[in-house]
Structures are given as C-alpha cells and as structure tokens.
Amino acid sequence: MNENVYWMLDLSVKEGALENFRRLMEEMVESTRANEPGTLNYEWSISDDGKHCHIYERYADSMATLAHLETFGNRYAERFMQSVDISRFMVYGNPSEEVRKAMSGLGTVFMSPFGGFAR
C-alpha cells in the first residue's frame, strides 16, 4: 500500500498581503527543499490577480508529514495565517492518527482511498 500523505490547500490571500506572502513562500520552499527529504512535491500556484493560491504537498509517509508540520508550526504558521485564509483543506492518503490529530483544527477534510491507481 502507498504510504504517501498529500493535500491540496485552497487559500484566499488577504488584502495587501501578497508581497509578504510571496517572501514567506520563497523562504518556506527553500527550507523545505533543503531540510525535508521526505517531501516529494511542494508546489504553489497563484491566480493571475494574486487573490487565490493553491498549494499541493505530498510526503513519503506520515513521519515525513509530521516533520513538515512541526517545522511549519514552529517557524511559519503565524506569518502564514496573517497572509491568507484557508478556503479548503483536503488531505488524501492514509495519514496516521497523529497526523490527523495535528491537522484537525484547520477545517481539514480527510479523503480515504476509494479506488484507482498511481504509476
């Protein structure tokens, strides 16, 4: 069974926060790339008007997910939430109970595998 944990965050960028959010994104992307080998995908997309952002993240397993969540909570969460509102947070895969608990306060919807395949 695939142990990956992945999600899509749908965010609304707060008025006047785009440049601070852009700088935060650059810092987070570089830190994640350099320090979290269990991060398989870490992709940010922004709408043409800079008002909406989607973030796709995929982790090798629940341990890698927890490592990222710890770094995010300790270093970035406050600044992140000053810049955006979470519109939707969909989590996929088979996250551990510890991961589910860590993410539960964010309006997270957990989606369990139902069918299909990955190559």
N, CA, C and O atoms as a Tinker XYZ file with bonds, in Angstrom:
   476  protein
     1  N      0.835000   -1.185000    0.000000    73     2
     2  CA     0.000000    0.000000    0.000000    64     1     3
     3  C      0.879000    1.248000    0.000000    63     2     4     5
     4  O      1.910000    1.287000    0.671000    81     3
     5  N      0.477000    2.237000   -0.735000    73     3     6
     6  CA     1.177000    3.509000   -0.817000    64     5     7
     7  C      1.041000    4.239000    0.520000    63     6     8     9
     8  O     -0.067000    4.379000    1.039000    81     7
     9  N      2.136000    4.696000    1.065000    73     7    10
    10  CA     2.132000    5.376000    2.365000    64     9    11
    11  C      2.105000    6.896000    2.235000    63    10    12    13
    12  O      2.120000    7.605000    3.241000    81    11
    13  N      2.067000    7.401000    0.999000    73    11    14
    14  CA     2.081000    8.849000    0.791000    64    13    15
    15  C      0.902000    9.526000    1.482000    63    14    16    17
    16  O     -0.203000    8.988000    1.553000    81    15
    17  N      1.177000   10.719000    1.985000    73    15    18
    18  CA     0.150000   11.613000    2.508000    64    17    19
    19  C      0.264000   12.881000    1.672000    63    18    20    21
    20  O      1.356000   13.420000    1.495000    81    19
    21  N     -0.865000   13.352000    1.160000    73    19    22
    22  CA    -0.803000   14.531000    0.306000    64    21    23
    23  C     -2.056000   15.371000    0.486000    63    22    24    25
    24  O     -3.085000   14.897000    0.966000    81    23
    25  N     -1.940000   16.630000    0.088000    73    23    26
    26  CA    -3.084000   17.517000    0.252000    64    25    27
    27  C     -3.072000   18.648000   -0.743000    63    26    28    29
    28  O     -2.073000   18.939000   -1.400000    81    27
    29  N     -4.241000   19.281000   -0.823000    73    27    30
    30  CA    -4.426000   20.497000   -1.603000    64    29    31
    31  C     -5.029000   21.530000   -0.672000    63    30    32    33
    32  O     -6.093000   21.326000   -0.087000    81    31
    33  N     -4.330000   22.631000   -0.552000    73    31    34
    34  CA    -4.821000   23.786000    0.211000    64    33    35
    35  C     -5.336000   24.820000   -0.782000    63    34    36    37
    36  O     -4.647000   25.163000   -1.742000    81    35
    37  N     -6.522000   25.306000   -0.555000    73    35    38
    38  CA    -7.114000   26.380000   -1.352000    64    37    39
    39  C     -7.167000   27.598000   -0.441000    63    38    40    41
    40  O     -7.863000   27.591000    0.573000    81    39
    41  N     -6.429000   28.645000   -0.804000    73    39    42
    42  CA    -6.258000   29.810000    0.066000    64    41    43
    43  C     -6.736000   31.084000   -0.604000    63    42    44    45
    44  O     -6.663000   31.226000   -1.824000    81    43
    45  N     -7.225000   32.008000    0.208000    73    43    46
    46  CA    -7.513000   33.369000   -0.233000    64    45    47
    47  C     -6.459000   34.272000    0.383000    63    46    48    49
    48  O     -6.273000   34.281000    1.600000    81    47
    49  N     -5.771000   35.029000   -0.458000    73    47    50
    50  CA    -4.729000   35.931000    0.020000    64    49    51
    51  C     -5.406000   37.192000    0.556000    63    50    52    53
    52  O     -6.246000   37.794000   -0.112000    81    51
    53  N     -5.028000   37.574000    1.760000    73    51    54
    54  CA    -5.625000   38.757000    2.384000    64    53    55
    55  C     -5.200000   40.034000    1.659000    63    54    56    57
    56  O     -4.106000   40.123000    1.101000    81    55
    57  N     -6.090000   41.006000    1.686000    73    55    58
    58  CA    -5.836000   42.298000    1.046000    64    57    59
    59  C     -4.516000   42.888000    1.540000    63    58    60    61
    60  O     -4.293000   42.999000    2.745000    81    59
    61  N     -3.653000   43.260000    0.613000    73    59    62
    62  CA    -2.383000   43.891000    0.944000    64    61    63
    63  C     -1.292000   42.942000    1.428000    63    62    64    65
    64  O     -0.213000   43.394000    1.812000    81    63
    65  N     -1.555000   41.625000    1.419000    73    63    66
    66  CA    -0.600000   40.664000    1.985000    64    65    67
    67  C      0.217000   39.918000    0.939000    63    66    68    69
    68  O      1.061000   39.098000    1.299000    81    67
    69  N     -0.009000   40.179000   -0.340000    73    67    70
    70  CA     0.611000   39.356000   -1.382000    64    69    71
    71  C      2.138000   39.379000   -1.327000    63    70    72    73
    72  O      2.757000   38.320000   -1.420000    81    71
    73  N      2.758000   40.528000   -1.181000    73    71    74
    74  CA     4.223000   40.575000   -1.194000    64    73    75
    75  C      4.824000   39.873000    0.026000    63    74    76    77
    76  O      5.821000   39.162000   -0.102000    81    75
    77  N      4.235000   40.062000    1.193000    73    75    78
    78  CA     4.710000   39.328000    2.377000    64    77    79
    79  C      4.512000   37.831000    2.190000    63    78    80    81
    80  O      5.368000   37.037000    2.580000    81    79
    81  N      3.392000   37.443000    1.597000    73    79    82
    82  CA     3.108000   36.034000    1.344000    64    81    83
    83  C      4.121000   35.462000    0.345000    63    82    84    85
    84  O      4.577000   34.329000    0.504000    81    83
    85  N      4.470000   36.235000   -0.674000    73    83    86
    86  CA     5.453000   35.786000   -1.663000    64    85    87
    87  C      6.815000   35.540000   -1.001000    63    86    88    89
    88  O      7.463000   34.527000   -1.263000    81    87
    89  N      7.237000   36.458000   -0.157000    73    87    90
    90  CA     8.517000   36.280000    0.549000    64    89    91
    91  C      8.471000   35.059000    1.471000    63    90    92    93
    92  O      9.437000   34.299000    1.548000    81    91
    93  N      7.354000   34.874000    2.164000    73    91    94
    94  CA     7.201000   33.714000    3.034000    64    93    95
    95  C      7.247000   32.429000    2.215000    63    94    96    97
    96  O      7.899000   31.464000    2.613000    81    95
    97  N      6.558000   32.409000    1.075000    73    95    98
    98  CA     6.568000   31.235000    0.208000    64    97    99
    99  C      7.997000   30.887000   -0.197000    63    98   100   101
   100  O      8.393000   29.724000   -0.128000    81    99
   101  N      8.768000   31.877000   -0.615000    73    99   102
   102  CA    10.147000   31.625000   -1.042000    64   101   103
   103  C     10.965000   31.019000    0.102000    63   102   104   105
   104  O     11.736000   30.083000   -0.110000    81   103
   105  N     10.796000   31.546000    1.293000    73   103   106
   106  CA    11.505000   31.026000    2.461000    64   105   107
   107  C     11.081000   29.593000    2.769000    63   106   108   109
   108  O     11.923000   28.735000    3.035000    81   107
   109  N      9.784000   29.338000    2.734000    73   107   110
   110  CA     9.272000   28.004000    3.037000    64   109   111
   111  C      9.705000   26.983000    1.994000    63   110   112   113
   112  O     10.091000   25.866000    2.340000    81   111
   113  N      9.642000   27.361000    0.718000    73   111   114
   114  CA    10.041000   26.437000   -0.348000    64   113   115
   115  C     11.516000   26.074000   -0.206000    63   114   116   117
   116  O     11.876000   24.900000   -0.286000    81   115
   117  N     12.363000   27.067000    0.001000    73   115   118
   118  CA    13.800000   26.787000    0.121000    64   117   119
   119  C     14.100000   25.925000    1.350000    63   118   120   121
   120  O     14.887000   24.982000    1.265000    81   119
   121  N     13.489000   26.236000    2.471000    73   119   122
   122  CA    13.705000   25.450000    3.689000    64   121   123
   123  C     13.229000   24.009000    3.519000    63   122   124   125
   124  O     13.915000   23.071000    3.924000    81   123
   125  N     12.072000   23.844000    2.927000    73   123   126
   126  CA    11.527000   22.500000    2.730000    64   125   127
   127  C     12.406000   21.708000    1.769000    63   126   128   129
   128  O     12.703000   20.540000    2.019000    81   127
   129  N     12.821000   22.333000    0.678000    73   127   130
   130  CA    13.685000   21.659000   -0.294000    64   129   131
   131  C     15.003000   21.216000    0.359000    63   130   132   133
   132  O     15.477000   20.107000    0.108000    81   131
   133  N     15.587000   22.071000    1.187000    73   131   134
   134  CA    16.906000   21.802000    1.769000    64   133   135
   135  C     16.868000   20.843000    2.948000    63   134   136   137
   136  O     17.833000   20.113000    3.176000    81   135
   137  N     15.765000   20.828000    3.708000    73   135   138
   138  CA    15.779000   20.144000    5.003000    64   137   139
   139  C     14.785000   19.005000    5.179000    63   138   140   141
   140  O     14.792000   18.342000    6.216000    81   139
   141  N     13.936000   18.764000    4.196000    73   139   142
   142  CA    12.902000   17.750000    4.358000    64   141   143
   143  C     12.913000   16.767000    3.186000    63   142   144   145
   144  O     12.129000   16.915000    2.249000    81   143
   145  N     13.797000   15.767000    3.231000    73   143   146
   146  CA    13.911000   14.834000    2.112000    64   145   147
   147  C     12.657000   13.988000    1.889000    63   146   148   149
   148  O     12.489000   13.419000    0.811000    81   147
   149  N     11.784000   13.895000    2.874000    73   147   150
   150  CA    10.541000   13.136000    2.726000    64   149   151
   151  C      9.447000   13.907000    2.018000    63   150   152   153
   152  O      8.355000   13.382000    1.805000    81   151
   153  N      9.730000   15.157000    1.648000    73   151   154
   154  CA     8.779000   15.954000    0.873000    64   153   155
   155  C      8.986000   15.621000   -0.595000    63   154   156   157
   156  O     10.054000   15.881000   -1.150000    81   155
   157  N      7.969000   15.047000   -1.224000    73   155   158
   158  CA     8.058000   14.610000   -2.613000    64   157   159
   159  C      7.579000   15.674000   -3.591000    63   158   160   161
   160  O      8.151000   15.821000   -4.671000    81   159
   161  N      6.549000   16.410000   -3.232000    73   159   162
   162  CA     6.037000   17.530000   -4.029000    64   161   163
   163  C      5.737000   18.676000   -3.083000    63   162   164   165
   164  O      5.251000   18.473000   -1.971000    81   163
   165  N      6.036000   19.883000   -3.542000    73   163   166
   166  CA     5.758000   21.089000   -2.755000    64   165   167
   167  C      5.553000   22.196000   -3.773000    63   166   168   169
   168  O      6.492000   22.921000   -4.103000    81   167
   169  N      4.325000   22.332000   -4.275000    73   167   170
   170  CA     4.038000   23.174000   -5.419000    64   169   171
   171  C      3.000000   24.233000   -5.063000    63   170   172   173
   172  O      1.917000   23.913000   -4.573000    81   171
   173  N      3.337000   25.481000   -5.311000    73   171   174
   174  CA     2.470000   26.620000   -5.032000    64   173   175
   175  C      2.032000   27.243000   -6.352000    63   174   176   177
   176  O      2.855000   27.437000   -7.246000    81   175
   177  N      0.745000   27.560000   -6.483000    73   175   178
   178  CA     0.211000   28.222000   -7.669000    64   177   179
   179  C     -0.625000   29.412000   -7.219000    63   178   180   181
   180  O     -1.331000   29.345000   -6.213000    81   179
   181  N     -0.538000   30.509000   -7.980000    73   179   182
   182  CA    -1.261000   31.736000   -7.627000    64   181   183
   183  C     -2.115000   32.170000   -8.821000    63   182   184   185
   184  O     -1.703000   32.020000   -9.971000    81   183
   185  N     -3.285000   32.702000   -8.545000    73   183   186
   186  CA    -4.149000   33.203000   -9.610000    64   185   187
   187  C     -3.546000   34.468000  -10.220000    63   186   188   189
   188  O     -2.708000   35.125000   -9.602000    81   187
   189  N     -3.974000   34.799000  -11.423000    73   187   190
   190  CA    -3.452000   35.975000  -12.115000    64   189   191
   191  C     -3.642000   37.254000  -11.321000    63   190   192   193
   192  O     -2.809000   38.158000  -11.394000    81   191
   193  N     -4.734000   37.344000  -10.558000    73   191   194
   194  CA    -4.992000   38.559000   -9.778000    64   193   195
   195  C     -4.331000   38.536000   -8.400000    63   194   196   197
   196  O     -4.447000   39.502000   -7.645000    81   195
   197  N     -3.633000   37.437000   -8.061000    73   195   198
   198  CA    -2.932000   37.333000   -6.776000    64   197   199
   199  C     -3.837000   37.170000   -5.574000    63   198   200   201
   200  O     -3.403000   37.377000   -4.441000    81   199
   201  N     -5.090000   36.801000   -5.801000    73   199   202
   202  CA    -6.043000   36.689000   -4.691000    64   201   203
   203  C     -6.258000   35.261000   -4.208000    63   202   204   205
   204  O     -6.777000   35.049000   -3.112000    81   203
   205  N     -5.863000   34.283000   -5.015000    73   203   206
   206  CA    -6.089000   32.883000   -4.662000    64   205   207
   207  C     -4.809000   32.088000   -4.863000    63   206   208   209
   208  O     -4.079000   32.297000   -5.832000    81   207
   209  N     -4.550000   31.184000   -3.946000    73   207   210
   210  CA    -3.363000   30.343000   -4.018000    64   209   211
   211  C     -3.764000   28.897000   -3.741000    63   210   212   213
   212  O     -4.562000   28.629000   -2.843000    81   211
   213  N     -3.212000   27.977000   -4.510000    73   211   214
   214  CA    -3.344000   26.549000   -4.244000    64   213   215
   215  C     -1.959000   26.021000   -3.903000    63   214   216   217
   216  O     -0.970000   26.369000   -4.550000    81   215
   217  N     -1.901000   25.187000   -2.891000    73   215   218
   218  CA    -0.643000   24.538000   -2.528000    64   217   219
   219  C     -0.877000   23.032000   -2.543000    63   218   220   221
   220  O     -1.759000   22.519000   -1.854000    81   219
   221  N     -0.073000   22.336000   -3.339000    73   219   222
   222  CA    -0.110000   20.879000   -3.396000    64   221   223
   223  C      1.147000   20.366000   -2.711000    63   222   224   225
   224  O      2.264000   20.721000   -3.090000    81   223
   225  N      0.955000   19.532000   -1.706000    73   223   226
   226  CA     2.079000   18.948000   -0.968000    64   225   227
   227  C      1.901000   17.441000   -0.914000    63   226   228   229
   228  O      0.792000   16.948000   -0.712000    81   227
   229  N      2.998000   16.707000   -1.095000    73   227   230
   230  CA     2.956000   15.250000   -1.000000    64   229   231
   231  C      4.190000   14.792000   -0.237000    63   230   232   233
   232  O      5.309000   15.230000   -0.506000    81   231
   233  N      3.960000   13.899000    0.722000    73   231   234
   234  CA     5.005000   13.404000    1.613000    64   233   235
   235  C      5.108000   11.890000    1.502000    63   234   236   237
   236  O      4.119000   11.210000    1.227000    81   235
   237  N      6.300000   11.371000    1.716000    73   235   238
   238  CA     6.560000    9.946000    1.567000    64   237   239
   239  C      5.702000    9.108000    2.509000    63   238   240   241
   240  O      5.266000    8.012000    2.157000    81   239
   241  N      5.464000    9.636000    3.714000    73   239   242
   242  CA     4.712000    8.885000    4.715000    64   241   243
   243  C      4.316000    9.824000    5.857000    63   242   244   245
   244  O      4.587000   11.023000    5.808000    81   243
   245  N      3.681000    9.273000    6.866000    73   243   246
   246  CA     3.223000   10.089000    7.997000    64   245   247
   247  C      4.376000   10.687000    8.782000    63   246   248   249
   248  O      4.240000   11.790000    9.313000    81   247
   249  N      5.500000   10.002000    8.873000    73   247   250
   250  CA     6.657000   10.551000    9.588000    64   249   251
   251  C      7.165000   11.815000    8.895000    63   250   252   253
   252  O      7.460000   12.809000    9.560000    81   251
   253  N      7.269000   11.786000    7.577000    73   251   254
   254  CA     7.709000   12.961000    6.828000    64   253   255
   255  C      6.691000   14.091000    6.961000    63   254   256   257
   256  O      7.061000   15.263000    7.037000    81   255
   257  N      5.424000   13.735000    6.988000    73   255   258
   258  CA     4.361000   14.735000    7.167000    64   257   259
   259  C      4.495000   15.412000    8.516000    63   258   260   261
   260  O      4.415000   16.637000    8.606000    81   259
   261  N      4.697000   14.634000    9.561000    73   259   262
   262  CA     4.849000   15.202000   10.902000    64   261   263
   263  C      6.068000   16.103000   10.997000    63   262   264   265
   264  O      6.022000   17.140000   11.659000    81   263
   265  N      7.158000   15.719000   10.342000    73   263   266
   266  CA     8.359000   16.569000   10.346000    64   265   267
   267  C      8.038000   17.922000    9.722000    63   266   268   269
   268  O      8.451000   18.960000   10.240000    81   267
   269  N      7.301000   17.915000    8.610000    73   267   270
   270  CA     6.935000   19.173000    7.968000    64   269   271
   271  C      5.987000   19.988000    8.847000    63   270   272   273
   272  O      6.165000   21.197000    8.999000    81   271
   273  N      5.003000   19.345000    9.412000    73   271   274
   274  CA     4.041000   20.059000   10.255000    64   273   275
   275  C      4.720000   20.696000   11.459000    63   274   276   277
   276  O      4.344000   21.792000   11.873000    81   275
   277  N      5.710000   20.026000   12.022000    73   275   278
   278  CA     6.435000   20.594000   13.159000    64   277   279
   279  C      7.197000   21.852000   12.748000    63   278   280   281
   280  O      7.145000   22.872000   13.436000    81   279
   281  N      7.900000   21.770000   11.625000    73   279   282
   282  CA     8.624000   22.945000   11.133000    64   281   283
   283  C      7.656000   24.076000   10.812000    63   282   284   285
   284  O      7.898000   25.227000   11.177000    81   283
   285  N      6.569000   23.755000   10.137000    73   283   286
   286  CA     5.574000   24.771000    9.794000    64   285   287
   287  C      5.035000   25.443000   11.052000    63   286   288   289
   288  O      4.959000   26.670000   11.117000    81   287
   289  N      4.662000   24.651000   12.045000    73   287   290
   290  CA     4.110000   25.210000   13.277000    64   289   291
   291  C      5.101000   26.084000   14.022000    63   290   292   293
   292  O      4.737000   27.143000   14.533000    81   291
   293  N      6.337000   25.655000   14.086000    73   291   294
   294  CA     7.355000   26.392000   14.835000    64   293   295
   295  C      7.857000   27.639000   14.131000    63   294   296   297
   296  O      8.198000   28.625000   14.785000    81   295
   297  N      7.907000   27.610000   12.795000    73   295   298
   298  CA     8.578000   28.695000   12.069000    64   297   299
   299  C      7.672000   29.567000   11.204000    63   298   300   301
   300  O      7.981000   30.735000   10.971000    81   299
   301  N      6.548000   29.007000   10.722000    73   299   302
   302  CA     5.824000   29.712000    9.663000    64   301   303
   303  C      4.340000   29.944000    9.908000    63   302   304   305
   304  O      3.760000   30.843000    9.299000    81   303
   305  N      3.721000   29.185000   10.757000    73   303   306
   306  CA     2.256000   29.212000   10.870000    64   305   307
   307  C      1.696000   30.604000   11.153000    63   306   308   309
   308  O      0.712000   31.013000   10.536000    81   307
   309  N      2.301000   31.318000   12.063000    73   307   310
   310  CA     1.771000   32.632000   12.426000    64   309   311
   311  C      1.803000   33.590000   11.232000    63   310   312   313
   312  O      0.809000   34.256000   10.942000    81   311
   313  N      2.931000   33.659000   10.550000    73   311   314
   314  CA     3.040000   34.555000    9.390000    64   313   315
   315  C      2.145000   34.089000    8.241000    63   314   316   317
   316  O      1.574000   34.909000    7.522000    81   315
   317  N      2.026000   32.776000    8.074000    73   315   318
   318  CA     1.179000   32.220000    7.030000    64   317   319
   319  C     -0.272000   32.651000    7.244000    63   318   320   321
   320  O     -0.926000   33.128000    6.317000    81   319
   321  N     -0.766000   32.483000    8.456000    73   319   322
   322  CA    -2.162000   32.812000    8.747000    64   321   323
   323  C     -2.415000   34.320000    8.762000    63   322   324   325
   324  O     -3.564000   34.743000    8.640000    81   323
   325  N     -1.381000   35.132000    8.906000    73   323   326
   326  CA    -1.535000   36.583000    8.776000    64   325   327
   327  C     -1.737000   36.992000    7.322000    63   326   328   329
   328  O     -2.251000   38.076000    7.046000    81   327
   329  N     -1.335000   36.129000    6.395000    73   327   330
   330  CA    -1.378000   36.447000    4.974000    64   329   331
   331  C     -2.564000   35.844000    4.228000    63   330   332   333
   332  O     -2.989000   36.380000    3.205000    81   331
   333  N     -3.101000   34.735000    4.731000    73   331   334
   334  CA    -4.139000   34.016000    3.982000    64   333   335
   335  C     -5.257000   33.519000    4.892000    63   334   336   337
   336  O     -5.107000   33.411000    6.109000    81   335
   337  N     -6.372000   33.224000    4.252000    73   335   338
   338  CA    -7.467000   32.485000    4.885000    64   337   339
   339  C     -7.581000   31.159000    4.155000    63   338   340   341
   340  O     -7.477000   31.111000    2.929000    81   339
   341  N     -7.795000   30.085000    4.900000    73   339   342
   342  CA    -7.948000   28.763000    4.296000    64   341   343
   343  C     -9.399000   28.617000    3.835000    63   342   344   345
   344  O    -10.331000   28.705000    4.635000    81   343
   345  N     -9.572000   28.391000    2.533000    73   343   346
   346  CA   -10.902000   28.167000    1.976000    64   345   347
   347  C    -11.255000   26.689000    2.014000    63   346   348   349
   348  O    -12.394000   26.324000    2.308000    81   347
   349  N    -10.267000   25.829000    1.713000    73   347   350
   350  CA   -10.493000   24.391000    1.702000    64   349   351
   351  C     -9.161000   23.699000    1.938000    63   350   352   353
   352  O     -8.126000   24.114000    1.417000    81   351
   353  N     -9.206000   22.626000    2.740000    73   351   354
   354  CA    -8.008000   21.856000    3.041000    64   353   355
   355  C     -8.381000   20.382000    2.921000    63   354   356   357
   356  O     -8.989000   19.812000    3.827000    81   355
   357  N     -8.014000   19.772000    1.804000    73   355   358
   358  CA    -8.345000   18.380000    1.517000    64   357   359
   359  C     -7.083000   17.532000    1.652000    63   358   360   361
   360  O     -6.073000   17.810000    1.006000    81   359
   361  N     -7.141000   16.497000    2.494000    73   359   362
   362  CA    -5.997000   15.614000    2.741000    64   361   363
   363  C     -6.326000   14.224000    2.216000    63   362   364   365
   364  O     -7.421000   13.705000    2.434000    81   363
   365  N     -5.357000   13.627000    1.517000    73   363   366
   366  CA    -5.541000   12.333000    0.875000    64   365   367
   367  C     -4.494000   11.335000    1.356000    63   366   368   369
   368  O     -3.454000   11.715000    1.896000    81   367
   369  N     -4.785000   10.062000    1.152000    73   367   370
   370  CA    -3.860000    9.009000    1.530000    64   369   371
   371  C     -4.310000    8.337000    2.811000    63   370   372   373
   372  O     -5.500000    8.283000    3.123000    81   371
   373  N     -3.344000    7.829000    3.540000    73   371   374
   374  CA    -3.608000    7.125000    4.794000    64   373   375
   375  C     -2.784000    7.729000    5.925000    63   374   376   377
   376  O     -1.887000    7.073000    6.454000    81   375
   377  N     -3.077000    8.972000    6.301000    73   375   378
   378  CA    -2.292000    9.584000    7.377000    64   377   379
   379  C     -2.533000    8.872000    8.707000    63   378   380   381
   380  O     -3.626000    8.374000    8.977000    81   379
   381  N     -1.495000    8.837000    9.519000    73   379   382
   382  CA    -1.606000    8.235000   10.852000    64   381   383
   383  C     -2.558000    9.056000   11.716000    63   382   384   385
   384  O     -2.902000   10.190000   11.382000    81   383
   385  N     -2.971000    8.474000   12.816000    73   383   386
   386  CA    -3.836000    9.194000   13.758000    64   385   387
   387  C     -3.133000   10.439000   14.295000    63   386   388   389
   388  O     -3.777000   11.456000   14.553000    81   387
   389  N     -1.820000   10.358000   14.461000    73   387   390
   390  CA    -1.058000   11.509000   14.938000    64   389   391
   391  C     -1.114000   12.663000   13.926000    63   390   392   393
   392  O     -1.255000   13.825000   14.309000    81   391
   393  N     -1.004000   12.337000   12.651000    73   391   394
   394  CA    -1.120000   13.361000   11.606000    64   393   395
   395  C     -2.528000   13.930000   11.601000    63   394   396   397
   396  O     -2.704000   15.147000   11.541000    81   395
   397  N     -3.535000   13.062000   11.661000    73   395   398
   398  CA    -4.928000   13.521000   11.669000    64   397   399
   399  C     -5.174000   14.478000   12.840000    63   398   400   401
   400  O     -5.824000   15.511000   12.680000    81   399
   401  N     -4.662000   14.135000   13.986000    73   399   402
   402  CA    -4.841000   14.982000   15.165000    64   401   403
   403  C     -4.151000   16.334000   14.967000    63   402   404   405
   404  O     -4.713000   17.375000   15.305000    81   403
   405  N     -2.939000   16.316000   14.423000    73   403   406
   406  CA    -2.181000   17.551000   14.219000    64   405   407
   407  C     -2.867000   18.487000   13.229000    63   406   408   409
   408  O     -2.691000   19.703000   13.309000    81   407
   409  N     -3.641000   17.942000   12.303000    73   407   410
   410  CA    -4.277000   18.747000   11.254000    64   409   411
   411  C     -5.747000   19.039000   11.522000    63   410   412   413
   412  O     -6.374000   19.767000   10.752000    81   411
   413  N     -6.297000   18.504000   12.562000    73   411   414
   414  CA    -7.745000   18.540000   12.756000    64   413   415
   415  C     -8.314000   19.922000   13.035000    63   414   416   417
   416  O     -9.500000   20.136000   12.782000    81   415
   417  N     -7.552000   20.854000   13.534000    73   415   418
   418  CA    -8.082000   22.158000   13.891000    64   417   419
   419  C     -8.154000   23.151000   12.750000    63   418   420   421
   420  O     -8.440000   24.326000   12.979000    81   419
   421  N     -7.902000   22.714000   11.532000    73   419   422
   422  CA    -7.814000   23.625000   10.399000    64   421   423
   423  C     -8.977000   23.474000    9.424000    63   422   424   425
   424  O     -8.894000   23.938000    8.286000    81   423
   425  N    -10.058000   22.832000    9.856000    73   423   426
   426  CA   -11.172000   22.594000    8.951000    64   425   427
   427  C    -10.836000   21.559000    7.897000    63   426   428   429
   428  O    -11.397000   21.582000    6.802000    81   427
   429  N     -9.940000   20.667000    8.211000    73   427   430
   430  CA    -9.435000   19.673000    7.279000    64   429   431
   431  C    -10.487000   18.624000    6.963000    63   430   432   433
   432  O    -11.200000   18.155000    7.850000    81   431
   433  N    -10.578000   18.258000    5.678000    73   431   434
   434  CA   -11.410000   17.145000    5.240000    64   433   435
   435  C    -10.455000   16.028000    4.831000    63   434   436   437
   436  O     -9.608000   16.218000    3.958000    81   435
   437  N    -10.592000   14.870000    5.460000    73   435   438
   438  CA    -9.742000   13.724000    5.147000    64   437   439
   439  C    -10.473000   12.829000    4.152000    63   438   440   441
   440  O    -11.616000   12.431000    4.375000    81   439
   441  N     -9.794000   12.523000    3.054000    73   439   442
   442  CA   -10.348000   11.697000    1.995000    64   441   443
   443  C     -9.586000   10.366000    1.983000    63   442   444   445
   444  O     -8.368000   10.347000    1.808000    81   443
   445  N    -10.306000    9.261000    2.168000    73   443   446
   446  CA    -9.687000    7.935000    2.176000    64   445   447
   447  C     -9.665000    7.347000    0.772000    63   446   448   449
   448  O    -10.568000    7.606000   -0.024000    81   447
   449  N     -8.633000    6.552000    0.461000    73   447   450
   450  CA    -8.578000    5.911000   -0.851000    64   449   451
   451  C     -9.859000    5.096000   -1.100000    63   450   452   453
   452  O    -10.364000    4.408000   -0.214000    81   451
   453  N    -10.358000    5.201000   -2.327000    73   451   454
   454  CA   -11.612000    4.551000   -2.685000    64   453   455
   455  C    -11.462000    3.666000   -3.913000    63   454   456   457
   456  O    -12.197000    2.692000   -4.077000    81   455
   457  N    -10.512000    4.004000   -4.774000    73   455   458
   458  CA   -10.279000    3.225000   -5.979000    64   457   459
   459  C     -9.250000    3.919000   -6.853000    63   458   460   461
   460  O     -8.844000    5.045000   -6.567000    81   459
   461  N     -8.832000    3.256000   -7.909000    73   459   462
   462  CA    -7.887000    3.835000   -8.854000    64   461   463
   463  C     -6.488000    3.288000   -8.676000    63   462   464   465
   464  O     -6.281000    2.274000   -8.010000    81   463
   465  N     -5.525000    3.974000   -9.282000    73   463   466
   466  CA    -4.129000    3.538000   -9.184000    64   465   467
   467  C     -3.208000    4.722000   -9.406000    63   466   468   469
   468  O     -3.625000    5.768000   -9.903000    81   467
   469  N     -1.954000    4.543000   -9.034000    73   467   470
   470  CA    -0.900000    5.515000   -9.313000    64   469   471
   471  C      0.248000    4.776000   -9.960000    63   470   472   473
   472  O      0.541000    3.640000   -9.589000    81   471
   473  N      0.892000    5.389000  -10.903000    73   471   474
   474  CA     2.046000    4.748000  -11.570000    64   473   475
   475  C      3.318000    5.283000  -10.966000    63   474   476
   476  O      4.410000    4.885000  -11.373000    81   475
